[in-house]
C-alpha cells in the first residue's frame, strides 16, 4: 500500500511539473483575449477557417496560450510603467529601491549571505539579492510550504497582469463600437462599458501589485526565519 502511495505521489509530481511548463495562469487571460479576437473578426466579417475538429481544437489552445503570454507581457509592462509614475517608493515600482526596505525590515541587509551584494552599489545589489534568495529557498527542502505560497503569489500576480491587458483590449472593442454607433446616437452604452473595463483593468493591476508585494515580504520572511546555516541570524543582534 505504501508503494502504491509513493508511486501515485511520483505521478502527481510529474503531472504538476508538466503543467508548470505550460503555466495555466496564461489560459485565463488568453481565453479573454482570444474571445475578443473572435468578436473583432466577426465585426469585420472575416471568415474563420474550418477543418478537422481535433487540429482546430489544438490550434485554438495554442492561440489561447500565446494570447495569454502576450497579455501577461503587455500587462506587466503597463503596470511597471504605471508604477514608475505613482512613486518610486512602491516595492513594485523599482525593485532596486523598493526591495531594500523589505530586506532591512527583516534584518537581511546584515545577513552574511546577502550583505556583500548590498555593499556593491554599482551592480544592482537588491535585485541580485532577490535572485539569490530564490536560489536559497529553492535548495531548502524544509521550506516547501513557503515555496508553494510564493509560487501562488507569482501566479496570481501574473494572472492579474494578463487579465488587465485583456480587459484593456475589450475596452478598445467597446470604444470602437461606440465610434461606429456615434452617428446613430447609440454610443453611450458602449462608451460607458469601455470606461468600466478600463476601471476594472486598473483594479487588476492594483491587485497584481499587492500580490507582488506579498511575494517580496514572504520571500524575505522565509529567508529571515531560516537563518544562515549554523551562523546567528542577522536580526538577533549578534
TORPA-4810 file (N, C-alpha, C, O; in nm, 3 decimals):
<nodes>
NODE_1_0.083_-0.120_0.000_0.000_0.000_0.000_0.087_0.125_0.000_0.056_0.223_-0.068_X
NODE_2_0.196_0.121_0.077_0.288_0.235_0.083_0.354_0.257_-0.051_0.375_0.371_-0.093_X
NODE_3_0.387_0.145_-0.121_0.449_0.158_-0.252_0.353_0.221_-0.352_0.394_0.299_-0.438_X
NODE_4_0.224_0.186_-0.341_0.124_0.244_-0.430_0.111_0.394_-0.405_0.101_0.473_-0.499_X
NODE_5_0.112_0.433_-0.277_0.104_0.574_-0.243_0.223_0.652_-0.294_0.210_0.765_-0.342_X
NODE_6_0.342_0.590_-0.282_0.463_0.656_-0.331_0.461_0.671_-0.482_0.503_0.773_-0.536_X
NODE_7_0.412_0.567_-0.552_0.401_0.574_-0.698_0.304_0.682_-0.742_0.329_0.754_-0.837_X
NODE_8_0.190_0.691_-0.669_0.092_0.794_-0.701_0.150_0.933_-0.678_0.124_1.025_-0.755_X
NODE_9_0.228_0.948_-0.573_0.290_1.077_-0.545_0.386_1.117_-0.657_0.390_1.234_-0.696_X
NODE_10_0.462_1.021_-0.708_0.556_1.048_-0.817_0.480_1.090_-0.943_0.520_1.183_-1.013_X
NODE_11_0.368_1.018_-0.971_0.287_1.050_-1.089_0.231_1.191_-1.079_0.236_1.268_-1.175_X
NODE_12_0.177_1.225_-0.962_0.119_1.358_-0.943_0.226_1.467_-0.954_0.201_1.575_-1.006_X
NODE_13_0.346_1.436_-0.905_0.456_1.532_-0.916_0.492_1.557_-1.062_0.514_1.671_-1.104_X
NODE_14_0.496_1.447_-1.141_0.526_1.460_-1.284_0.418_1.540_-1.356_0.449_1.623_-1.441_X
NODE_15_0.293_1.515_-1.321_0.183_1.590_-1.382_0.194_1.737_-1.346_0.174_1.825_-1.430_X
NODE_16_0.226_1.764_-1.219_0.243_1.903_-1.176_0.357_1.972_-1.249_0.345_2.088_-1.288_X
NODE_17_0.468_1.899_-1.268_0.582_1.955_-1.342_0.543_1.985_-1.486_0.587_2.085_-1.543_X
NODE_18_0.459_1.898_-1.545_0.415_1.920_-1.683_0.335_2.049_-1.694_0.356_2.129_-1.785_X
NODE_19_0.241_2.070_-1.599_0.159_2.190_-1.604_0.238_2.315_-1.565_0.200_2.426_-1.601_X
NODE_20_0.349_2.297_-1.489_0.434_2.411_-1.459_0.500_2.465_-1.586_0.524_2.585_-1.598_X
NODE_21_0.528_2.374_-1.681_0.588_2.417_-1.807_0.490_2.505_-1.883_0.527_2.610_-1.934_X
NODE_22_0.364_2.461_-1.890_0.259_2.538_-1.955_0.176_2.606_-1.847_0.070_2.556_-1.808_X
NODE_23_0.226_2.720_-1.797_0.163_2.788_-1.685_0.015_2.814_-1.715_-0.018_2.889_-1.807_X
NODE_24_-0.072_2.750_-1.637_-0.216_2.760_-1.663_-0.270_2.900_-1.637_-0.381_2.931_-1.681_X
NODE_25_-0.195_2.985_-1.566_-0.242_3.120_-1.543_-0.256_3.197_-1.674_-0.336_3.291_-1.683_X
NODE_26_-0.179_3.158_-1.775_-0.187_3.227_-1.904_-0.318_3.197_-1.976_-0.362_3.277_-2.058_X
NODE_27_-0.381_3.084_-1.946_-0.503_3.047_-2.016_-0.621_3.136_-1.975_-0.715_3.154_-2.054_X
NODE_28_-0.618_3.193_-1.855_-0.728_3.279_-1.811_-0.733_3.404_-1.898_-0.835_3.434_-1.960_X
NODE_29_-0.622_3.477_-1.901_-0.617_3.598_-1.983_-0.624_3.563_-2.131_-0.683_3.637_-2.210_X
NODE_30_-0.562_3.452_-2.169_-0.562_3.413_-2.309_-0.701_3.386_-2.362_-0.731_3.421_-2.476_X
NODE_31_-0.786_3.326_-2.280_-0.924_3.299_-2.322_-0.999_3.429_-2.345_-1.071_3.444_-2.444_X
NODE_32_-0.983_3.525_-2.251_-1.048_3.655_-2.267_-1.000_3.725_-2.394_-1.080_3.779_-2.470_X
NODE_33_-0.869_3.724_-2.416_-0.814_3.791_-2.533_-0.858_3.723_-2.662_-0.889_3.789_-2.760_X
NODE_34_-0.860_3.590_-2.661_-0.899_3.516_-2.782_-1.045_3.541_-2.816_-1.079_3.556_-2.934_X
NODE_35_-1.132_3.546_-2.715_-1.272_3.579_-2.739_-1.286_3.719_-2.798_-1.370_3.742_-2.885_X
NODE_36_-1.203_3.812_-2.751_-1.204_3.946_-2.809_-1.164_3.946_-2.955_-1.219_4.020_-3.036_X
NODE_37_-1.066_3.861_-2.988_-1.024_3.849_-3.129_-1.138_3.792_-3.214_-1.158_3.836_-3.327_X
NODE_38_-1.211_3.694_-3.161_-1.324_3.636_-3.235_-1.433_3.740_-3.258_-1.491_3.748_-3.367_X
NODE_39_-1.462_3.822_-3.155_-1.563_3.927_-3.170_-1.519_4.028_-3.275_-1.599_4.072_-3.358_X
NODE_40_-1.391_4.064_-3.272_-1.339_4.160_-3.371_-1.347_4.102_-3.512_-1.387_4.171_-3.605_X
NODE_41_-1.309_3.975_-3.526_-1.317_3.911_-3.657_-1.461_3.906_-3.708_-1.486_3.925_-3.827_X
NODE_42_-1.554_3.879_-3.618_-1.695_3.875_-3.657_-1.744_4.012_-3.703_-1.817_4.022_-3.802_X
NODE_43_-1.704_4.117_-3.631_-1.748_4.252_-3.667_-1.685_4.298_-3.798_-1.742_4.381_-3.869_X
NODE_44_-1.568_4.244_-3.830_-1.502_4.279_-3.956_-1.544_4.186_-4.070_-1.495_4.198_-4.182_X
NODE_45_-1.637_4.094_-4.039_-1.687_3.998_-4.138_-1.575_3.911_-4.196_-1.576_3.876_-4.314_X
NODE_46_-1.480_3.878_-4.110_-1.372_3.789_-4.152_-1.418_3.644_-4.141_-1.490_3.608_-4.048_X
NODE_47_-1.375_3.563_-4.236_-1.413_3.422_-4.235_-1.316_3.343_-4.148_-1.194_3.348_-4.167_X
NODE_48_-1.372_3.271_-4.052_-1.289_3.187_-3.965_-1.271_3.051_-4.031_-1.369_2.985_-4.064_X
NODE_49_-1.147_3.007_-4.051_-1.122_2.879_-4.120_-1.186_2.762_-4.046_-1.190_2.759_-3.923_X
NODE_50_-1.235_2.667_-4.122_-1.291_2.544_-4.066_-1.207_2.426_-4.111_-1.126_2.437_-4.203_X
NODE_51_-1.226_2.315_-4.045_-1.150_2.196_-4.080_-1.178_2.084_-3.983_-1.283_2.080_-3.919_X
NODE_52_-1.083_1.991_-3.973_-1.098_1.879_-3.881_-1.106_1.931_-3.737_-1.042_2.030_-3.701_X
NODE_53_-1.186_1.862_-3.656_-1.213_1.911_-3.521_-1.088_1.915_-3.434_-1.058_2.018_-3.374_X
NODE_54_-1.014_1.802_-3.426_-0.902_1.795_-3.333_-0.788_1.890_-3.369_-0.735_1.955_-3.279_X
NODE_55_-0.748_1.900_-3.496_-0.646_2.001_-3.529_-0.691_2.142_-3.495_-0.611_2.225_-3.452_X
NODE_56_-0.821_2.169_-3.516_-0.873_2.301_-3.487_-0.871_2.328_-3.336_-0.837_2.438_-3.293_X
NODE_57_-0.906_2.229_-3.257_-0.903_2.244_-3.112_-0.760_2.269_-3.065_-0.736_2.355_-2.980_X
NODE_58_-0.666_2.193_-3.119_-0.526_2.211_-3.082_-0.477_2.350_-3.118_-0.406_2.414_-3.041_X
NODE_59_-0.516_2.397_-3.238_-0.476_2.531_-3.280_-0.535_2.638_-3.189_-0.467_2.735_-3.155_X
NODE_60_-0.660_2.620_-3.149_-0.724_2.717_-3.060_-0.652_2.721_-2.925_-0.631_2.829_-2.870_X
NODE_61_-0.615_2.605_-2.871_-0.543_2.600_-2.744_-0.409_2.671_-2.753_-0.370_2.743_-2.662_X
NODE_62_-0.339_2.650_-2.863_-0.210_2.717_-2.883_-0.230_2.869_-2.892_-0.155_2.946_-2.832_X
NODE_63_-0.331_2.910_-2.968_-0.358_3.053_-2.983_-0.398_3.117_-2.849_-0.359_3.230_-2.820_X
NODE_64_-0.476_3.045_-2.769_-0.515_3.096_-2.638_-0.392_3.111_-2.549_-0.377_3.212_-2.480_X
NODE_65_-0.305_3.010_-2.551_-0.184_3.017_-2.467_-0.094_3.132_-2.509_-0.044_3.207_-2.425_X
NODE_66_-0.073_3.146_-2.640_0.010_3.255_-2.691_-0.053_3.390_-2.657_0.017_3.484_-2.619_X
NODE_67_-0.185_3.399_-2.671_-0.255_3.523_-2.636_-0.236_3.556_-2.488_-0.213_3.672_-2.451_X
NODE_68_-0.245_3.453_-2.403_-0.224_3.475_-2.261_-0.083_3.520_-2.229_-0.063_3.607_-2.144_X
NODE_69_0.015_3.461_-2.297_0.154_3.501_-2.276_0.177_3.645_-2.317_0.246_3.721_-2.249_X
NODE_70_0.117_3.683_-2.432_0.130_3.821_-2.478_0.060_3.918_-2.383_0.111_4.026_-2.355_X
NODE_71_-0.057_3.877_-2.331_-0.129_3.961_-2.235_-0.048_3.980_-2.108_-0.041_4.091_-2.054_X
NODE_72_0.012_3.872_-2.060_0.095_3.882_-1.940_0.211_3.979_-1.962_0.237_4.064_-1.877_X
NODE_73_0.279_3.965_-2.075_0.393_4.051_-2.105_0.350_4.197_-2.113_0.413_4.285_-2.056_X
NODE_74_0.241_4.222_-2.186_0.192_4.358_-2.202_0.141_4.415_-2.069_0.169_4.530_-2.035_X
NODE_75_0.065_4.333_-1.995_0.011_4.380_-1.868_0.119_4.414_-1.768_0.109_4.515_-1.698_X
NODE_76_0.223_4.331_-1.760_0.332_4.361_-1.666_0.408_4.485_-1.707_0.450_4.564_-1.622_X
NODE_77_0.427_4.504_-1.839_0.495_4.624_-1.886_0.413_4.748_-1.850_0.469_4.847_-1.802_X
NODE_78_0.282_4.744_-1.874_0.195_4.857_-1.841_0.200_4.886_-1.692_0.208_5.002_-1.651_X
NODE_79_0.196_4.781_-1.610_0.196_4.801_-1.464_0.326_4.864_-1.416_0.324_4.955_-1.333_X
NODE_80_0.437_4.818_-1.468_0.564_4.873_-1.425_0.582_5.017_-1.472_0.643_5.098_-1.402_X
NODE_81_0.529_5.049_-1.591_0.534_5.188_-1.636_0.444_5.275_-1.548_0.479_5.389_-1.515_X
NODE_82_0.329_5.222_-1.511_0.237_5.295_-1.423_0.299_5.314_-1.285_0.287_5.421_-1.225_X
NODE_83_0.364_5.211_-1.234_0.426_5.220_-1.102_0.536_5.325_-1.098_0.554_5.391_-0.996_X
NODE_84_0.607_5.341_-1.208_0.714_5.440_-1.211_0.658_5.582_-1.204_0.730_5.676_-1.170_X
NODE_85_0.527_5.597_-1.236_0.464_5.729_-1.230_0.404_5.758_-1.093_0.400_5.873_-1.050_X
NODE_86_0.356_5.653_-1.024_0.286_5.676_-0.897_0.383_5.690_-0.781_0.342_5.730_-0.672_X
NODE_87_0.510_5.659_-0.800_0.606_5.678_-0.691_0.709_5.569_-0.685_0.675_5.451_-0.690_X
NODE_88_0.835_5.608_-0.675_0.942_5.510_-0.674_0.950_5.433_-0.544_1.018_5.331_-0.537_X
NODE_89_0.882_5.482_-0.438_0.887_5.412_-0.310_0.809_5.283_-0.310_0.828_5.199_-0.222_X
NODE_90_0.720_5.265_-0.407_0.640_5.143_-0.412_0.731_5.025_-0.446_0.814_5.035_-0.536_X
NODE_91_0.714_4.914_-0.374_0.801_4.798_-0.396_0.803_4.754_-0.541_0.909_4.723_-0.596_X
NODE_92_0.686_4.752_-0.605_0.677_4.702_-0.739_0.720_4.804_-0.844_0.736_4.769_-0.961_X
NODE_93_0.738_4.930_-0.802_0.776_5.032_-0.897_0.923_5.020_-0.935_0.959_5.040_-1.051_X
NODE_94_1.008_4.986_-0.839_1.151_4.980_-0.864_1.211_4.882_-0.764_1.222_4.912_-0.645_X
NODE_95_1.249_4.765_-0.811_1.299_4.661_-0.722_1.424_4.708_-0.650_1.447_4.673_-0.534_X
NODE_96_1.507_4.788_-0.718_1.630_4.835_-0.658_1.602_4.917_-0.531_1.670_4.901_-0.430_X
NODE_97_1.502_5.005_-0.538_1.471_5.091_-0.425_1.364_5.032_-0.334_1.368_5.049_-0.212_X
NODE_98_1.267_4.962_-0.394_1.155_4.912_-0.315_1.185_4.789_-0.233_1.123_4.769_-0.128_X
NODE_99_1.279_4.704_-0.278_1.307_4.579_-0.209_1.404_4.599_-0.094_1.407_4.520_0.001_X
NODE_100_1.485_4.705_-0.101_1.583_4.728_0.004_1.519_4.751_0.140_1.568_4.695_0.238_X
NODE_101_1.410_4.830_0.153_1.344_4.843_0.284_1.291_4.711_0.339_1.289_4.691_0.460_X
NODE_102_1.247_4.621_0.249_1.199_4.489_0.293_1.315_4.410_0.354_1.299_4.346_0.458_X
NODE_103_1.430_4.414_0.289_1.547_4.345_0.341_1.585_4.399_0.479_1.615_4.322_0.570_X
NODE_104_1.583_4.531_0.492_1.619_4.592_0.620_1.518_4.557_0.729_1.555_4.532_0.843_X
NODE_105_1.389_4.556_0.692_1.285_4.527_0.791_1.301_4.388_0.850_1.267_4.366_0.967_X
NODE_106_1.351_4.294_0.772_1.369_4.156_0.819_1.512_4.127_0.862_1.546_4.013_0.891_X
NODE_107_1.597_4.230_0.866_1.734_4.212_0.911_1.825_4.144_0.812_1.935_4.103_0.848_X
NODE_108_1.781_4.129_0.688_1.860_4.056_0.590_1.971_4.139_0.528_2.059_4.085_0.462_X
NODE_109_1.968_4.270_0.548_2.076_4.354_0.493_2.206_4.331_0.569_2.314_4.366_0.520_X
NODE_110_2.197_4.271_0.690_2.317_4.238_0.768_2.348_4.088_0.767_2.445_4.044_0.828_X
NODE_111_2.266_4.012_0.698_2.286_3.867_0.689_2.411_3.840_0.604_2.422_3.893_0.493_X
NODE_112_2.505_3.757_0.655_2.628_3.730_0.579_2.602_3.675_0.439_2.685_3.690_0.350_X
NODE_113_2.486_3.610_0.419_2.456_3.555_0.288_2.430_3.663_0.184_2.450_3.640_0.064_X
NODE_114_2.385_3.781_0.228_2.339_3.882_0.133_2.407_4.017_0.147_2.403_4.098_0.054_X
NODE_115_2.470_4.044_0.261_2.525_4.178_0.285_2.630_4.217_0.182_2.642_4.334_0.146_X
NODE_116_2.706_4.119_0.133_2.809_4.150_0.034_2.752_4.209_-0.094_2.813_4.297_-0.155_X
NODE_117_2.636_4.160_-0.134_2.573_4.213_-0.255_2.537_4.361_-0.238_2.553_4.440_-0.331_X
NODE_118_2.489_4.396_-0.119_2.440_4.531_-0.096_2.552_4.632_-0.082_2.529_4.753_-0.095_X
NODE_119_2.672_4.585_-0.056_2.785_4.676_-0.044_2.839_4.718_-0.180_2.917_4.813_-0.189_X
NODE_120_2.798_4.647_-0.285_2.842_4.682_-0.421_2.729_4.760_-0.487_2.637_4.701_-0.543_X
NODE_121_2.736_4.890_-0.481_2.625_4.976_-0.523_2.615_4.990_-0.675_2.516_5.045_-0.725_X
NODE_122_2.712_4.942_-0.747_2.712_4.965_-0.892_2.665_4.845_-0.972_2.675_4.847_-1.095_X
NODE_123_2.614_4.740_-0.908_2.575_4.622_-0.986_2.441_4.565_-0.942_2.425_4.444_-0.932_X
NODE_124_2.343_4.653_-0.915_2.206_4.611_-0.886_2.200_4.515_-0.768_2.147_4.405_-0.778_X
NODE_125_2.255_4.560_-0.655_2.263_4.475_-0.537_2.131_4.415_-0.492_2.123_4.293_-0.478_X
NODE_126_2.025_4.495_-0.469_1.897_4.437_-0.424_1.839_4.336_-0.522_1.782_4.235_-0.481_X
NODE_127_1.853_4.364_-0.650_1.799_4.270_-0.748_1.875_4.137_-0.743_1.815_4.031_-0.756_X
NODE_128_2.007_4.145_-0.724_2.086_4.021_-0.715_2.058_3.947_-0.584_2.062_3.824_-0.580_X
NODE_129_2.032_4.021_-0.478_1.991_3.957_-0.353_1.858_3.884_-0.372_1.840_3.772_-0.324_X
NODE_130_1.766_3.949_-0.441_1.636_3.888_-0.470_1.653_3.755_-0.543_1.588_3.656_-0.510_X
NODE_131_1.741_3.753_-0.642_1.768_3.630_-0.717_1.834_3.525_-0.628_1.799_3.407_-0.634_X
NODE_132_1.929_3.568_-0.546_1.999_3.476_-0.455_1.901_3.416_-0.353_1.913_3.299_-0.318_X
NODE_133_1.806_3.496_-0.307_1.710_3.449_-0.208_1.623_3.338_-0.266_1.591_3.241_-0.196_X
NODE_134_1.584_3.351_-0.392_1.507_3.244_-0.457_1.591_3.116_-0.464_1.539_3.006_-0.443_X
NODE_135_1.721_3.131_-0.494_1.809_3.013_-0.501_1.823_2.948_-0.364_1.821_2.825_-0.352_X
NODE_136_1.837_3.030_-0.260_1.847_2.977_-0.124_1.722_2.899_-0.085_1.730_2.790_-0.030_X
NODE_137_1.606_2.958_-0.115_1.480_2.894_-0.077_1.457_2.767_-0.157_1.405_2.668_-0.105_X
NODE_138_1.495_2.770_-0.284_1.475_2.654_-0.370_1.555_2.533_-0.322_1.512_2.419_-0.339_X
NODE_139_1.671_2.559_-0.262_1.757_2.450_-0.215_1.725_2.407_-0.072_1.786_2.313_-0.021_X
NODE_140_1.631_2.474_-0.009_1.595_2.443_0.130_1.474_2.350_0.130_1.361_2.395_0.110_X
NODE_141_1.497_2.222_0.152_1.389_2.125_0.148_1.286_2.143_0.258_1.175_2.092_0.247_X
NODE_142_1.322_2.215_0.365_1.230_2.236_0.476_1.134_2.352_0.451_1.046_2.377_0.532_X
NODE_143_1.152_2.422_0.340_1.069_2.541_0.312_0.978_2.519_0.192_0.949_2.613_0.117_X
NODE_144_0.931_2.397_0.173_0.846_2.369_0.058_0.712_2.444_0.067_0.658_2.486_-0.035_X
NODE_145_0.660_2.460_0.190_0.533_2.533_0.206_0.551_2.680_0.167_0.464_2.738_0.102_X
NODE_146_0.664_2.739_0.207_0.691_2.878_0.170_0.708_2.891_0.019_0.660_2.987_-0.041_X
NODE_147_0.776_2.793_-0.042_0.796_2.796_-0.186_0.663_2.788_-0.258_0.641_2.858_-0.357_X
NODE_148_0.573_2.702_-0.210_0.441_2.688_-0.272_0.361_2.818_-0.261_0.294_2.858_-0.355_X
NODE_149_0.370_2.884_-0.145_0.298_3.010_-0.127_0.354_3.118_-0.218_0.278_3.195_-0.277_X
NODE_150_0.486_3.123_-0.232_0.548_3.222_-0.319_0.508_3.199_-0.465_0.484_3.294_-0.540_X
NODE_151_0.502_3.074_-0.503_0.461_3.044_-0.641_0.316_3.084_-0.663_0.279_3.130_-0.771_X
NODE_152_0.234_3.065_-0.562_0.093_3.106_-0.573_0.084_3.258_-0.591_0.007_3.306_-0.674_X
NODE_153_0.163_3.333_-0.513_0.163_3.478_-0.528_0.206_3.518_-0.669_0.149_3.609_-0.730_X
NODE_154_0.310_3.448_-0.721_0.357_3.481_-0.855_0.248_3.454_-0.959_0.224_3.535_-1.048_X
NODE_155_0.183_3.338_-0.947_0.077_3.302_-1.043_-0.038_3.402_-1.037_-0.089_3.443_-1.141_X
NODE_156_-0.079_3.442_-0.917_-0.188_3.536_-0.904_-0.150_3.673_-0.961_-0.232_3.739_-1.025_X
NODE_157_-0.027_3.715_-0.937_0.019_3.843_-0.993_0.022_3.837_-1.145_-0.021_3.931_-1.213_X
NODE_158_0.073_3.726_-1.199_0.078_3.709_-1.345_-0.063_3.705_-1.405_-0.087_3.762_-1.511_X
NODE_159_-0.154_3.636_-1.335_-0.293_3.629_-1.385_-0.356_3.767_-1.388_-0.423_3.802_-1.486_X
NODE_160_-0.337_3.845_-1.282_-0.393_3.980_-1.278_-0.335_4.068_-1.388_-0.408_4.144_-1.451_X
NODE_161_-0.204_4.057_-1.412_-0.142_4.135_-1.520_-0.204_4.099_-1.654_-0.239_4.187_-1.733_X
NODE_162_-0.218_3.969_-1.680_-0.272_3.925_-1.807_-0.417_3.964_-1.825_-0.457_4.009_-1.933_X
NODE_163_-0.497_3.947_-1.721_-0.639_3.982_-1.731_-0.655_4.133_-1.752_-0.743_4.176_-1.826_X
NODE_164_-0.570_4.213_-1.687_-0.577_4.358_-1.706_-0.554_4.395_-1.852_-0.626_4.478_-1.907_X
NODE_165_-0.454_4.333_-1.914_-0.428_4.361_-2.055_-0.544_4.317_-2.143_-0.580_4.386_-2.238_X
NODE_166_-0.603_4.200_-2.112_-0.718_4.152_-2.190_-0.838_4.246_-2.175_-0.909_4.272_-2.272_X
NODE_167_-0.861_4.297_-2.053_-0.971_4.390_-2.031_-0.949_4.521_-2.108_-1.043_4.580_-2.159_X
NODE_168_-0.824_4.565_-2.115_-0.795_4.684_-2.193_-0.824_4.660_-2.341_-0.870_4.750_-2.412_X
NODE_169_-0.795_4.537_-2.387_-0.830_4.503_-2.525_-0.980_4.509_-2.549_-1.025_4.560_-2.651_X
NODE_170_-1.056_4.455_-2.455_-1.202_4.459_-2.465_-1.253_4.603_-2.458_-1.352_4.637_-2.522_X
NODE_171_-1.187_4.688_-2.380_-1.227_4.829_-2.374_-1.206_4.896_-2.509_-1.283_4.984_-2.549_X
NODE_172_-1.100_4.854_-2.579_-1.079_4.906_-2.714_-1.190_4.865_-2.809_-1.233_4.944_-2.894_X
NODE_173_-1.238_4.741_-2.795_-1.351_4.694_-2.877_-1.477_4.775_-2.846_-1.550_4.814_-2.937_X
NODE_174_-1.501_4.800_-2.716_-1.618_4.878_-2.677_-1.609_5.021_-2.730_-1.709_5.078_-2.775_X
NODE_175_-1.489_5.080_-2.723_-1.470_5.216_-2.774_-1.492_5.220_-2.925_-1.554_5.313_-2.977_X
NODE_176_-1.442_5.120_-2.994_-1.462_5.110_-3.139_-1.611_5.100_-3.172_-1.659_5.164_-3.265_X
NODE_177_-1.684_5.021_-3.095_-1.828_5.009_-3.114_-1.897_5.143_-3.093_-1.989_5.180_-3.166_X
NODE_178_-1.851_5.216_-2.990_-1.909_5.347_-2.962_-1.889_5.443_-3.079_-1.980_5.517_-3.115_X
NODE_179_-1.770_5.441_-3.138_-1.743_5.528_-3.252_-1.826_5.490_-3.374_-1.872_5.576_-3.449_X
NODE_180_-1.846_5.359_-3.393_-1.927_5.314_-3.506_-2.072_5.357_-3.492_-2.140_5.382_-3.592_X
NODE_181_-2.120_5.365_-3.369_-2.261_5.398_-3.345_-2.281_5.546_-3.311_-2.389_5.585_-3.266_X
NODE_182_-2.178_5.626_-3.333_-2.185_5.767_-3.296_-2.294_5.840_-3.372_-2.374_5.913_-3.312_X
NODE_183_-2.298_5.821_-3.503_-2.397_5.891_-3.586_-2.540_5.850_-3.551_-2.633_5.930_-3.561_X
NODE_184_-2.555_5.724_-3.510_-2.690_5.676_-3.476_-2.732_5.722_-3.337_-2.848_5.704_-3.298_X
NODE_185_-2.642_5.781_-3.263_-2.675_5.829_-3.130_-2.677_5.722_-3.023_-2.712_5.749_-2.908_X
NODE_186_-2.639_5.600_-3.059_-2.642_5.488_-2.964_-2.500_5.455_-2.919_-2.457_5.340_-2.926_X
NODE_187_-2.427_5.558_-2.874_-2.287_5.539_-2.841_-2.261_5.540_-2.689_-2.153_5.504_-2.643_X
NODE_188_-2.362_5.582_-2.612_-2.341_5.598_-2.469_-2.312_5.469_-2.396_-2.222_5.464_-2.312_X
NODE_189_-2.387_5.364_-2.427_-2.369_5.237_-2.356_-2.232_5.175_-2.381_-2.164_5.140_-2.285_X
NODE_190_-2.187_5.160_-2.507_-2.053_5.103_-2.527_-1.941_5.191_-2.471_-1.838_5.141_-2.427_X
NODE_191_-1.963_5.324_-2.472_-1.861_5.412_-2.414_-1.852_5.393_-2.263_-1.742_5.390_-2.206_X
NODE_192_-1.967_5.379_-2.199_-1.968_5.352_-2.055_-1.904_5.216_-2.026_-1.833_5.199_-1.927_X
NODE_193_-1.931_5.120_-2.114_-1.869_4.989_-2.098_-1.718_4.995_-2.110_-1.646_4.929_-2.035_X
NODE_194_-1.669_5.077_-2.204_-1.524_5.093_-2.220_-1.462_5.153_-2.094_-1.356_5.109_-2.049_X
NODE_195_-1.529_5.255_-2.038_-1.479_5.317_-1.915_-1.477_5.218_-1.799_-1.382_5.215_-1.721_X
NODE_196_-1.582_5.136_-1.789_-1.589_5.035_-1.683_-1.477_4.932_-1.697_-1.416_4.892_-1.598_X
NODE_197_-1.450_4.890_-1.820_-1.345_4.792_-1.843_-1.207_4.848_-1.809_-1.122_4.776_-1.757_X
NODE_198_-1.185_4.976_-1.840_-1.058_5.039_-1.803_-1.043_5.044_-1.651_-0.935_5.019_-1.597_X
NODE_199_-1.154_5.076_-1.581_-1.151_5.080_-1.435_-1.121_4.941_-1.377_-1.044_4.928_-1.282_X
NODE_200_-1.182_4.838_-1.435_-1.157_4.701_-1.389_-1.012_4.661_-1.415_-0.951_4.593_-1.333_X
NODE_201_-0.958_4.702_-1.529_-0.817_4.673_-1.560_-0.725_4.739_-1.458_-0.626_4.679_-1.415_X
NODE_202_-0.758_4.863_-1.418_-0.679_4.932_-1.317_-0.684_4.858_-1.183_-0.582_4.848_-1.114_X
NODE_203_-0.801_4.805_-1.148_-0.813_4.727_-1.024_-0.729_4.600_-1.031_-0.666_4.561_-0.932_X
NODE_204_-0.727_4.536_-1.147_-0.646_4.414_-1.163_-0.497_4.446_-1.150_-0.422_4.368_-1.091_X
NODE_205_-0.454_4.558_-1.206_-0.314_4.598_-1.192_-0.280_4.628_-1.046_-0.170_4.599_-1.000_X
NODE_206_-0.376_4.687_-0.975_-0.355_4.713_-0.832_-0.338_4.582_-0.755_-0.252_4.570_-0.668_X
NODE_207_-0.422_4.484_-0.788_-0.411_4.354_-0.722_-0.279_4.286_-0.757_-0.218_4.220_-0.673_X
NODE_208_-0.235_4.301_-0.881_-0.106_4.243_-0.920_0.007_4.303_-0.837_0.098_4.231_-0.797_X
NODE_209_0.001_4.433_-0.810_0.099_4.498_-0.723_0.095_4.439_-0.583_0.199_4.411_-0.523_X
NODE_210_-0.025_4.420_-0.531_-0.039_4.366_-0.395_0.020_4.227_-0.385_0.091_4.197_-0.289_X
NODE_211_-0.009_4.141_-0.482_0.046_4.006_-0.479_0.198_4.007_-0.492_0.266_3.926_-0.430_X
NODE_212_0.250_4.099_-0.571_0.395_4.107_-0.585_0.458_4.155_-0.456_0.565_4.107_-0.417_X
NODE_213_0.394_4.250_-0.388_0.445_4.297_-0.260_0.440_4.185_-0.155_0.534_4.167_-0.077_X
NODE_214_0.330_4.109_-0.154_0.320_3.995_-0.063_0.432_3.894_-0.090_0.489_3.836_0.002_X
NODE_215_0.461_3.875_-0.218_0.567_3.781_-0.254_0.702_3.828_-0.200_0.778_3.747_-0.147_X
NODE_216_0.731_3.956_-0.212_0.857_4.009_-0.161_0.866_3.991_-0.009_0.969_3.948_0.043_X
NODE_217_0.758_4.023_0.060_0.759_4.011_0.206_0.773_3.865_0.250_0.848_3.835_0.343_X
NODE_218_0.701_3.775_0.183_0.708_3.633_0.219_0.845_3.576_0.192_0.897_3.497_0.271_X
NODE_219_0.906_3.615_0.080_1.040_3.567_0.047_1.139_3.610_0.153_1.220_3.530_0.200_X
NODE_220_1.134_3.738_0.191_1.226_3.788_0.293_1.199_3.722_0.428_1.293_3.684_0.498_X
NODE_221_1.072_3.707_0.465_1.039_3.645_0.594_1.085_3.500_0.599_1.133_3.454_0.702_X
NODE_222_1.069_3.428_0.488_1.110_3.288_0.485_1.260_3.274_0.505_1.305_3.187_0.579_X
NODE_223_1.337_3.359_0.437_1.482_3.351_0.450_1.530_3.402_0.585_1.629_3.352_0.639_X
NODE_224_1.459_3.501_0.640_1.497_3.551_0.773_1.473_3.445_0.880_1.551_3.433_0.974_X
NODE_225_1.366_3.369_0.867_1.335_3.267_0.967_1.425_3.146_0.955_1.443_3.072_1.052_X
NODE_226_1.483_3.124_0.836_1.570_3.008_0.817_1.710_3.033_0.866_1.787_2.939_0.886_X
NODE_227_1.747_3.161_0.886_1.880_3.192_0.932_1.983_3.166_0.825_1.948_3.157_0.707_X
NODE_228_2.105_3.154_0.860_2.215_3.132_0.765_2.298_3.013_0.807_2.416_3.024_0.840_X
NODE_229_2.231_2.897_0.804_2.301_2.775_0.841_2.330_2.773_0.989_2.240_2.790_1.071_X
NODE_230_2.458_2.753_1.023_2.495_2.748_1.163_2.529_2.882_1.221_2.564_2.891_1.339_X
NODE_231_2.519_2.991_1.139_2.556_3.124_1.185_2.435_3.189_1.251_2.321_3.154_1.220_X
NODE_232_2.457_3.283_1.343_2.344_3.351_1.407_2.270_3.437_1.307_2.330_3.488_1.212_X
NODE_233_2.142_3.454_1.328_2.061_3.536_1.238_2.095_3.682_1.255_2.127_3.727_1.365_X
NODE_234_2.088_3.755_1.143_2.129_3.894_1.146_2.041_3.977_1.235_2.090_4.073_1.296_X
NODE_235_1.912_3.946_1.247_1.821_4.029_1.323_1.819_3.993_1.471_1.741_4.049_1.547_X
NODE_236_1.907_3.898_1.512_1.914_3.862_1.654_2.003_3.959_1.733_2.010_3.952_1.855_X
NODE_237_2.071_4.050_1.658_2.155_4.148_1.725_2.295_4.100_1.753_2.369_4.167_1.826_X
NODE_238_2.337_3.984_1.697_2.471_3.931_1.721_2.563_3.971_1.608_2.681_3.937_1.610_X
</nodes>
